[in-house]
Amino acid sequence: MSGPAMRNNIRRLRFENGEMTQEELAHRAGCTRQTIIALEQGKYLPSLELAFRICSAFGAHVEEVFEFEQ
């Protein structure tokens, strides 16, 4: 039995924001490029703080970046 899942729109939003690189997003969000890669691949769930920093980097609301599925 698996629990709730969270999907994200990070990759799409990077390209909608002037083809922002993973490195640039990582710098803006205060994390590593490897973290961004893991998030985009769905292998890592961000902390609440990191989720908000990523949203801030895009100038987006949390609901635009992350989707919670039950």
PDB file of N, CA, C and O in Angstrom:
ATOM      1  N   MET A   1       0.852  -1.165   0.000  1.00  0.00           N
ATOM      2  CA  MET A   1       0.000   0.000   0.000  1.00  0.00           C
ATOM      3  C   MET A   1       0.899   1.230   0.000  1.00  0.00           C
ATOM      4  O   MET A   1       1.758   1.371   0.871  1.00  0.00           O
ATOM      5  N   SER A   2       0.710   2.109  -0.961  1.00  0.00           N
ATOM      6  CA  SER A   2       1.508   3.331  -1.008  1.00  0.00           C
ATOM      7  C   SER A   2       0.695   4.499  -0.470  1.00  0.00           C
ATOM      8  O   SER A   2      -0.533   4.519  -0.551  1.00  0.00           O
ATOM      9  N   GLY A   3       1.410   5.463   0.078  1.00  0.00           N
ATOM     10  CA  GLY A   3       0.770   6.633   0.658  1.00  0.00           C
ATOM     11  C   GLY A   3       0.509   7.700  -0.391  1.00  0.00           C
ATOM     12  O   GLY A   3       0.653   7.456  -1.589  1.00  0.00           O
ATOM     13  N   PRO A   4       0.128   8.869   0.063  1.00  0.00           N
ATOM     14  CA  PRO A   4      -0.125   9.986  -0.841  1.00  0.00           C
ATOM     15  C   PRO A   4       1.128  10.330  -1.641  1.00  0.00           C
ATOM     16  O   PRO A   4       2.249  10.159  -1.162  1.00  0.00           O
ATOM     17  N   ALA A   5       0.931  10.805  -2.834  1.00  0.00           N
ATOM     18  CA  ALA A   5       2.047  11.169  -3.700  1.00  0.00           C
ATOM     19  C   ALA A   5       1.986  12.657  -4.021  1.00  0.00           C
ATOM     20  O   ALA A   5       0.928  13.283  -3.969  1.00  0.00           O
ATOM     21  N   MET A   6       3.143  13.198  -4.351  1.00  0.00           N
ATOM     22  CA  MET A   6       3.197  14.589  -4.755  1.00  0.00           C
ATOM     23  C   MET A   6       3.938  14.670  -6.083  1.00  0.00           C
ATOM     24  O   MET A   6       5.043  14.150  -6.235  1.00  0.00           O
ATOM     25  N   ARG A   7       3.305  15.329  -7.025  1.00  0.00           N
ATOM     26  CA  ARG A   7       3.949  15.585  -8.309  1.00  0.00           C
ATOM     27  C   ARG A   7       4.335  17.052  -8.344  1.00  0.00           C
ATOM     28  O   ARG A   7       3.847  17.858  -7.551  1.00  0.00           O
ATOM     29  N   ASN A   8       5.227  17.390  -9.284  1.00  0.00           N
ATOM     30  CA  ASN A   8       5.594  18.799  -9.400  1.00  0.00           C
ATOM     31  C   ASN A   8       5.706  19.201 -10.864  1.00  0.00           C
ATOM     32  O   ASN A   8       5.818  18.365 -11.760  1.00  0.00           O
ATOM     33  N   ASN A   9       5.673  20.493 -11.066  1.00  0.00           N
ATOM     34  CA  ASN A   9       5.762  21.079 -12.405  1.00  0.00           C
ATOM     35  C   ASN A   9       7.064  21.858 -12.583  1.00  0.00           C
ATOM     36  O   ASN A   9       7.119  22.817 -13.352  1.00  0.00           O
ATOM     37  N   ILE A  10       8.100  21.446 -11.876  1.00  0.00           N
ATOM     38  CA  ILE A  10       9.358  22.189 -11.884  1.00  0.00           C
ATOM     39  C   ILE A  10       9.951  22.255 -13.284  1.00  0.00           C
ATOM     40  O   ILE A  10      10.334  23.333 -13.739  1.00  0.00           O
ATOM     41  N   ARG A  11      10.032  21.139 -13.962  1.00  0.00           N
ATOM     42  CA  ARG A  11      10.649  21.130 -15.297  1.00  0.00           C
ATOM     43  C   ARG A  11       9.882  22.047 -16.254  1.00  0.00           C
ATOM     44  O   ARG A  11      10.483  22.845 -16.973  1.00  0.00           O
ATOM     45  N   ARG A  12       8.566  21.928 -16.258  1.00  0.00           N
ATOM     46  CA  ARG A  12       7.749  22.778 -17.137  1.00  0.00           C
ATOM     47  C   ARG A  12       7.935  24.258 -16.801  1.00  0.00           C
ATOM     48  O   ARG A  12       8.073  25.093 -17.694  1.00  0.00           O
ATOM     49  N   LEU A  13       7.938  24.567 -15.526  1.00  0.00           N
ATOM     50  CA  LEU A  13       8.090  25.961 -15.117  1.00  0.00           C
ATOM     51  C   LEU A  13       9.475  26.511 -15.446  1.00  0.00           C
ATOM     52  O   LEU A  13       9.610  27.692 -15.765  1.00  0.00           O
ATOM     53  N   ARG A  14      10.496  25.674 -15.373  1.00  0.00           N
ATOM     54  CA  ARG A  14      11.841  26.139 -15.763  1.00  0.00           C
ATOM     55  C   ARG A  14      11.846  26.596 -17.219  1.00  0.00           C
ATOM     56  O   ARG A  14      12.424  27.632 -17.550  1.00  0.00           O
ATOM     57  N   PHE A  15      11.195  25.815 -18.089  1.00  0.00           N
ATOM     58  CA  PHE A  15      11.187  26.158 -19.505  1.00  0.00           C
ATOM     59  C   PHE A  15      10.272  27.334 -19.801  1.00  0.00           C
ATOM     60  O   PHE A  15      10.520  28.095 -20.736  1.00  0.00           O
ATOM     61  N   GLU A  16       9.216  27.487 -19.012  1.00  0.00           N
ATOM     62  CA  GLU A  16       8.332  28.634 -19.180  1.00  0.00           C
ATOM     63  C   GLU A  16       8.967  29.927 -18.663  1.00  0.00           C
ATOM     64  O   GLU A  16       8.509  31.020 -18.995  1.00  0.00           O
ATOM     65  N   ASN A  17      10.010  29.805 -17.858  1.00  0.00           N
ATOM     66  CA  ASN A  17      10.711  30.953 -17.301  1.00  0.00           C
ATOM     67  C   ASN A  17      12.055  31.142 -18.001  1.00  0.00           C
ATOM     68  O   ASN A  17      13.109  31.151 -17.364  1.00  0.00           O
ATOM     69  N   GLY A  18      11.995  31.290 -19.303  1.00  0.00           N
ATOM     70  CA  GLY A  18      13.197  31.571 -20.078  1.00  0.00           C
ATOM     71  C   GLY A  18      14.185  30.442 -20.130  1.00  0.00           C
ATOM     72  O   GLY A  18      15.393  30.671 -20.173  1.00  0.00           O
ATOM     73  N   GLU A  19      13.688  29.221 -20.125  1.00  0.00           N
ATOM     74  CA  GLU A  19      14.551  28.036 -20.157  1.00  0.00           C
ATOM     75  C   GLU A  19      15.606  28.087 -19.052  1.00  0.00           C
ATOM     76  O   GLU A  19      16.794  27.873 -19.294  1.00  0.00           O
ATOM     77  N   MET A  20      15.148  28.373 -17.848  1.00  0.00           N
ATOM     78  CA  MET A  20      16.012  28.409 -16.667  1.00  0.00           C
ATOM     79  C   MET A  20      16.701  27.059 -16.515  1.00  0.00           C
ATOM     80  O   MET A  20      16.063  26.013 -16.629  1.00  0.00           O
ATOM     81  N   THR A  21      17.991  27.088 -16.259  1.00  0.00           N
ATOM     82  CA  THR A  21      18.720  25.834 -16.072  1.00  0.00           C
ATOM     83  C   THR A  21      18.474  25.282 -14.669  1.00  0.00           C
ATOM     84  O   THR A  21      18.034  25.993 -13.766  1.00  0.00           O
ATOM     85  N   GLN A  22      18.770  24.003 -14.517  1.00  0.00           N
ATOM     86  CA  GLN A  22      18.667  23.382 -13.196  1.00  0.00           C
ATOM     87  C   GLN A  22      19.627  24.063 -12.231  1.00  0.00           C
ATOM     88  O   GLN A  22      19.303  24.263 -11.060  1.00  0.00           O
ATOM     89  N   GLU A  23      20.798  24.414 -12.720  1.00  0.00           N
ATOM     90  CA  GLU A  23      21.806  25.086 -11.892  1.00  0.00           C
ATOM     91  C   GLU A  23      21.303  26.452 -11.427  1.00  0.00           C
ATOM     92  O   GLU A  23      21.486  26.814 -10.264  1.00  0.00           O
ATOM     93  N   GLU A  24      20.680  27.204 -12.312  1.00  0.00           N
ATOM     94  CA  GLU A  24      20.157  28.520 -11.953  1.00  0.00           C
ATOM     95  C   GLU A  24      19.038  28.397 -10.913  1.00  0.00           C
ATOM     96  O   GLU A  24      19.007  29.153  -9.943  1.00  0.00           O
ATOM     97  N   LEU A  25      18.133  27.455 -11.114  1.00  0.00           N
ATOM     98  CA  LEU A  25      17.062  27.243 -10.145  1.00  0.00           C
ATOM     99  C   LEU A  25      17.641  26.830  -8.796  1.00  0.00           C
ATOM    100  O   LEU A  25      17.208  27.322  -7.754  1.00  0.00           O
ATOM    101  N   ALA A  26      18.608  25.935  -8.816  1.00  0.00           N
ATOM    102  CA  ALA A  26      19.244  25.489  -7.574  1.00  0.00           C
ATOM    103  C   ALA A  26      19.866  26.677  -6.836  1.00  0.00           C
ATOM    104  O   ALA A  26      19.734  26.793  -5.617  1.00  0.00           O
ATOM    105  N   HIS A  27      20.533  27.544  -7.567  1.00  0.00           N
ATOM    106  CA  HIS A  27      21.149  28.728  -6.959  1.00  0.00           C
ATOM    107  C   HIS A  27      20.080  29.625  -6.335  1.00  0.00           C
ATOM    108  O   HIS A  27      20.235  30.080  -5.202  1.00  0.00           O
ATOM    109  N   ARG A  28      19.006  29.877  -7.068  1.00  0.00           N
ATOM    110  CA  ARG A  28      17.924  30.730  -6.573  1.00  0.00           C
ATOM    111  C   ARG A  28      17.219  30.127  -5.359  1.00  0.00           C
ATOM    112  O   ARG A  28      16.786  30.851  -4.463  1.00  0.00           O
ATOM    113  N   ALA A  29      17.105  28.796  -5.335  1.00  0.00           N
ATOM    114  CA  ALA A  29      16.385  28.120  -4.256  1.00  0.00           C
ATOM    115  C   ALA A  29      17.293  27.727  -3.090  1.00  0.00           C
ATOM    116  O   ALA A  29      16.813  27.285  -2.046  1.00  0.00           O
ATOM    117  N   GLY A  30      18.594  27.887  -3.269  1.00  0.00           N
ATOM    118  CA  GLY A  30      19.523  27.566  -2.196  1.00  0.00           C
ATOM    119  C   GLY A  30      19.713  26.085  -1.971  1.00  0.00           C
ATOM    120  O   GLY A  30      19.816  25.628  -0.832  1.00  0.00           O
ATOM    121  N   CYS A  31      19.761  25.332  -3.061  1.00  0.00           N
ATOM    122  CA  CYS A  31      20.005  23.896  -2.951  1.00  0.00           C
ATOM    123  C   CYS A  31      20.975  23.490  -4.051  1.00  0.00           C
ATOM    124  O   CYS A  31      21.536  24.352  -4.727  1.00  0.00           O
ATOM    125  N   THR A  32      21.179  22.206  -4.236  1.00  0.00           N
ATOM    126  CA  THR A  32      22.102  21.733  -5.266  1.00  0.00           C
ATOM    127  C   THR A  32      21.352  21.363  -6.544  1.00  0.00           C
ATOM    128  O   THR A  32      20.143  21.129  -6.531  1.00  0.00           O
ATOM    129  N   ARG A  33      22.091  21.316  -7.634  1.00  0.00           N
ATOM    130  CA  ARG A  33      21.521  20.868  -8.912  1.00  0.00           C
ATOM    131  C   ARG A  33      21.021  19.433  -8.786  1.00  0.00           C
ATOM    132  O   ARG A  33      19.997  19.078  -9.370  1.00  0.00           O
ATOM    133  N   GLN A  34      21.737  18.610  -8.028  1.00  0.00           N
ATOM    134  CA  GLN A  34      21.334  17.217  -7.828  1.00  0.00           C
ATOM    135  C   GLN A  34      19.969  17.137  -7.148  1.00  0.00           C
ATOM    136  O   GLN A  34      19.185  16.234  -7.442  1.00  0.00           O
ATOM    137  N   THR A  35      19.681  18.065  -6.249  1.00  0.00           N
ATOM    138  CA  THR A  35      18.374  18.102  -5.599  1.00  0.00           C
ATOM    139  C   THR A  35      17.287  18.418  -6.611  1.00  0.00           C
ATOM    140  O   THR A  35      16.222  17.800  -6.598  1.00  0.00           O
ATOM    141  N   ILE A  36      17.552  19.380  -7.488  1.00  0.00           N
ATOM    142  CA  ILE A  36      16.573  19.746  -8.522  1.00  0.00           C
ATOM    143  C   ILE A  36      16.322  18.556  -9.445  1.00  0.00           C
ATOM    144  O   ILE A  36      15.177  18.273  -9.798  1.00  0.00           O
ATOM    145  N   ILE A  37      17.384  17.863  -9.835  1.00  0.00           N
ATOM    146  CA  ILE A  37      17.249  16.683 -10.688  1.00  0.00           C
ATOM    147  C   ILE A  37      16.366  15.637 -10.002  1.00  0.00           C
ATOM    148  O   ILE A  37      15.447  15.099 -10.619  1.00  0.00           O
ATOM    149  N   ALA A  38      16.641  15.351  -8.733  1.00  0.00           N
ATOM    150  CA  ALA A  38      15.867  14.351  -7.989  1.00  0.00           C
ATOM    151  C   ALA A  38      14.402  14.774  -7.868  1.00  0.00           C
ATOM    152  O   ALA A  38      13.509  13.934  -7.969  1.00  0.00           O
ATOM    153  N   LEU A  39      14.149  16.056  -7.654  1.00  0.00           N
ATOM    154  CA  LEU A  39      12.775  16.551  -7.582  1.00  0.00           C
ATOM    155  C   LEU A  39      12.065  16.362  -8.911  1.00  0.00           C
ATOM    156  O   LEU A  39      10.937  15.871  -8.948  1.00  0.00           O
ATOM    157  N   GLU A  40      12.711  16.745  -9.995  1.00  0.00           N
ATOM    158  CA  GLU A  40      12.097  16.624 -11.320  1.00  0.00           C
ATOM    159  C   GLU A  40      11.792  15.172 -11.667  1.00  0.00           C
ATOM    160  O   GLU A  40      10.813  14.888 -12.357  1.00  0.00           O
ATOM    161  N   GLN A  41      12.620  14.264 -11.196  1.00  0.00           N
ATOM    162  CA  GLN A  41      12.417  12.839 -11.481  1.00  0.00           C
ATOM    163  C   GLN A  41      11.462  12.174 -10.500  1.00  0.00           C
ATOM    164  O   GLN A  41      11.174  10.984 -10.628  1.00  0.00           O
ATOM    165  N   GLY A  42      10.970  12.926  -9.525  1.00  0.00           N
ATOM    166  CA  GLY A  42      10.046  12.369  -8.548  1.00  0.00           C
ATOM    167  C   GLY A  42      10.695  11.440  -7.541  1.00  0.00           C
ATOM    168  O   GLY A  42      10.014  10.624  -6.920  1.00  0.00           O
ATOM    169  N   LYS A  43      12.004  11.554  -7.372  1.00  0.00           N
ATOM    170  CA  LYS A  43      12.735  10.683  -6.451  1.00  0.00           C
ATOM    171  C   LYS A  43      12.927  11.314  -5.076  1.00  0.00           C
ATOM    172  O   LYS A  43      13.466  10.676  -4.172  1.00  0.00           O
ATOM    173  N   TYR A  44      12.493  12.554  -4.911  1.00  0.00           N
ATOM    174  CA  TYR A  44      12.742  13.278  -3.671  1.00  0.00           C
ATOM    175  C   TYR A  44      11.576  14.210  -3.398  1.00  0.00           C
ATOM    176  O   TYR A  44      11.078  14.874  -4.306  1.00  0.00           O
ATOM    177  N   LEU A  45      11.142  14.258  -2.149  1.00  0.00           N
ATOM    178  CA  LEU A  45      10.114  15.207  -1.728  1.00  0.00           C
ATOM    179  C   LEU A  45      10.801  16.332  -0.970  1.00  0.00           C
ATOM    180  O   LEU A  45      11.568  16.072  -0.043  1.00  0.00           O
ATOM    181  N   PRO A  46      10.539  17.572  -1.346  1.00  0.00           N
ATOM    182  CA  PRO A  46      11.228  18.681  -0.692  1.00  0.00           C
ATOM    183  C   PRO A  46      10.670  18.946   0.704  1.00  0.00           C
ATOM    184  O   PRO A  46       9.530  18.604   1.017  1.00  0.00           O
ATOM    185  N   SER A  47      11.504  19.562   1.524  1.00  0.00           N
ATOM    186  CA  SER A  47      11.005  20.065   2.804  1.00  0.00           C
ATOM    187  C   SER A  47      10.057  21.217   2.493  1.00  0.00           C
ATOM    188  O   SER A  47      10.047  21.740   1.379  1.00  0.00           O
ATOM    189  N   LEU A  48       9.281  21.599   3.461  1.00  0.00           N
ATOM    190  CA  LEU A  48       8.364  22.728   3.274  1.00  0.00           C
ATOM    191  C   LEU A  48       9.145  23.991   2.937  1.00  0.00           C
ATOM    192  O   LEU A  48       8.743  24.766   2.068  1.00  0.00           O
ATOM    193  N   GLU A  49      10.256  24.193   3.626  1.00  0.00           N
ATOM    194  CA  GLU A  49      11.085  25.375   3.368  1.00  0.00           C
ATOM    195  C   GLU A  49      11.604  25.388   1.933  1.00  0.00           C
ATOM    196  O   GLU A  49      11.531  26.418   1.264  1.00  0.00           O
ATOM    197  N   LEU A  50      12.125  24.264   1.452  1.00  0.00           N
ATOM    198  CA  LEU A  50      12.641  24.203   0.090  1.00  0.00           C
ATOM    199  C   LEU A  50      11.515  24.389  -0.920  1.00  0.00           C
ATOM    200  O   LEU A  50      11.699  25.064  -1.933  1.00  0.00           O
ATOM    201  N   ALA A  51      10.375  23.810  -0.662  1.00  0.00           N
ATOM    202  CA  ALA A  51       9.237  23.979  -1.573  1.00  0.00           C
ATOM    203  C   ALA A  51       8.894  25.460  -1.731  1.00  0.00           C
ATOM    204  O   ALA A  51       8.653  25.926  -2.845  1.00  0.00           O
ATOM    205  N   PHE A  52       8.872  26.194  -0.630  1.00  0.00           N
ATOM    206  CA  PHE A  52       8.567  27.623  -0.697  1.00  0.00           C
ATOM    207  C   PHE A  52       9.678  28.409  -1.391  1.00  0.00           C
ATOM    208  O   PHE A  52       9.402  29.382  -2.093  1.00  0.00           O
ATOM    209  N   ARG A  53      10.927  27.996  -1.201  1.00  0.00           N
ATOM    210  CA  ARG A  53      12.033  28.687  -1.893  1.00  0.00           C
ATOM    211  C   ARG A  53      11.958  28.451  -3.401  1.00  0.00           C
ATOM    212  O   ARG A  53      12.245  29.359  -4.181  1.00  0.00           O
ATOM    213  N   ILE A  54      11.583  27.262  -3.813  1.00  0.00           N
ATOM    214  CA  ILE A  54      11.421  26.967  -5.236  1.00  0.00           C
ATOM    215  C   ILE A  54      10.276  27.792  -5.810  1.00  0.00           C
ATOM    216  O   ILE A  54      10.400  28.365  -6.892  1.00  0.00           O
ATOM    217  N   CYS A  55       9.184  27.850  -5.101  1.00  0.00           N
ATOM    218  CA  CYS A  55       8.040  28.659  -5.545  1.00  0.00           C
ATOM    219  C   CYS A  55       8.443  30.118  -5.682  1.00  0.00           C
ATOM    220  O   CYS A  55       8.075  30.783  -6.651  1.00  0.00           O
ATOM    221  N   SER A  56       9.190  30.608  -4.721  1.00  0.00           N
ATOM    222  CA  SER A  56       9.664  31.988  -4.766  1.00  0.00           C
ATOM    223  C   SER A  56      10.560  32.230  -5.977  1.00  0.00           C
ATOM    224  O   SER A  56      10.486  33.289  -6.600  1.00  0.00           O
ATOM    225  N   ALA A  57      11.398  31.262  -6.311  1.00  0.00           N
ATOM    226  CA  ALA A  57      12.285  31.391  -7.473  1.00  0.00           C
ATOM    227  C   ALA A  57      11.490  31.546  -8.764  1.00  0.00           C
ATOM    228  O   ALA A  57      11.937  32.209  -9.699  1.00  0.00           O
ATOM    229  N   PHE A  58      10.317  30.934  -8.813  1.00  0.00           N
ATOM    230  CA  PHE A  58       9.451  31.036  -9.990  1.00  0.00           C
ATOM    231  C   PHE A  58       8.460  32.190  -9.877  1.00  0.00           C
ATOM    232  O   PHE A  58       7.833  32.561 -10.869  1.00  0.00           O
ATOM    233  N   GLY A  59       8.310  32.763  -8.680  1.00  0.00           N
ATOM    234  CA  GLY A  59       7.274  33.773  -8.465  1.00  0.00           C
ATOM    235  C   GLY A  59       5.894  33.149  -8.580  1.00  0.00           C
ATOM    236  O   GLY A  59       4.958  33.760  -9.096  1.00  0.00           O
ATOM    237  N   ALA A  60       5.785  31.912  -8.086  1.00  0.00           N
ATOM    238  CA  ALA A  60       4.551  31.138  -8.239  1.00  0.00           C
ATOM    239  C   ALA A  60       4.009  30.711  -6.878  1.00  0.00           C
ATOM    240  O   ALA A  60       4.740  30.668  -5.889  1.00  0.00           O
ATOM    241  N   HIS A  61       2.724  30.399  -6.845  1.00  0.00           N
ATOM    242  CA  HIS A  61       2.097  29.853  -5.644  1.00  0.00           C
ATOM    243  C   HIS A  61       2.431  28.369  -5.555  1.00  0.00           C
ATOM    244  O   HIS A  61       2.698  27.723  -6.568  1.00  0.00           O
ATOM    245  N   VAL A  62       2.415  27.840  -4.350  1.00  0.00           N
ATOM    246  CA  VAL A  62       2.777  26.442  -4.128  1.00  0.00           C
ATOM    247  C   VAL A  62       1.908  25.491  -4.952  1.00  0.00           C
ATOM    248  O   VAL A  62       2.385  24.455  -5.417  1.00  0.00           O
ATOM    249  N   GLU A  63       0.624  25.845  -5.133  1.00  0.00           N
ATOM    250  CA  GLU A  63      -0.282  24.984  -5.900  1.00  0.00           C
ATOM    251  C   GLU A  63       0.074  24.936  -7.386  1.00  0.00           C
ATOM    252  O   GLU A  63      -0.298  23.993  -8.083  1.00  0.00           O
ATOM    253  N   GLU A  64       0.791  25.947  -7.870  1.00  0.00           N
ATOM    254  CA  GLU A  64       1.213  25.966  -9.272  1.00  0.00           C
ATOM    255  C   GLU A  64       2.422  25.071  -9.499  1.00  0.00           C
ATOM    256  O   GLU A  64       2.638  24.575 -10.605  1.00  0.00           O
ATOM    257  N   VAL A  65       3.203  24.868  -8.455  1.00  0.00           N
ATOM    258  CA  VAL A  65       4.442  24.101  -8.581  1.00  0.00           C
ATOM    259  C   VAL A  65       4.262  22.650  -8.148  1.00  0.00           C
ATOM    260  O   VAL A  65       4.794  21.739  -8.782  1.00  0.00           O
ATOM    261  N   PHE A  66       3.513  22.436  -7.067  1.00  0.00           N
ATOM    262  CA  PHE A  66       3.356  21.098  -6.508  1.00  0.00           C
ATOM    263  C   PHE A  66       1.897  20.670  -6.518  1.00  0.00           C
ATOM    264  O   PHE A  66       0.999  21.464  -6.239  1.00  0.00           O
ATOM    265  N   GLU A  67       1.675  19.392  -6.845  1.00  0.00           N
ATOM    266  CA  GLU A  67       0.331  18.820  -6.869  1.00  0.00           C
ATOM    267  C   GLU A  67       0.309  17.618  -5.934  1.00  0.00           C
ATOM    268  O   GLU A  67       1.093  16.681  -6.089  1.00  0.00           O
ATOM    269  N   PHE A  68      -0.588  17.657  -4.973  1.00  0.00           N
ATOM    270  CA  PHE A  68      -0.728  16.568  -4.002  1.00  0.00           C
ATOM    271  C   PHE A  68      -1.803  15.620  -4.494  1.00  0.00           C
ATOM    272  O   PHE A  68      -2.913  16.041  -4.818  1.00  0.00           O
ATOM    273  N   GLU A  69      -1.470  14.336  -4.548  1.00  0.00           N
ATOM    274  CA  GLU A  69      -2.432  13.315  -4.985  1.00  0.00           C
ATOM    275  C   GLU A  69      -2.686  12.357  -3.839  1.00  0.00           C
ATOM    276  O   GLU A  69      -1.756  11.951  -3.142  1.00  0.00           O
ATOM    277  N   GLN A  70      -3.938  11.999  -3.644  1.00  0.00           N
ATOM    278  CA  GLN A  70      -4.267  11.050  -2.589  1.00  0.00           C
ATOM    279  C   GLN A  70      -4.586   9.699  -3.179  1.00  0.00           C
ATOM    280  O   GLN A  70      -4.889   8.760  -2.444  1.00  0.00           O
TER     281      GLN A  70
END
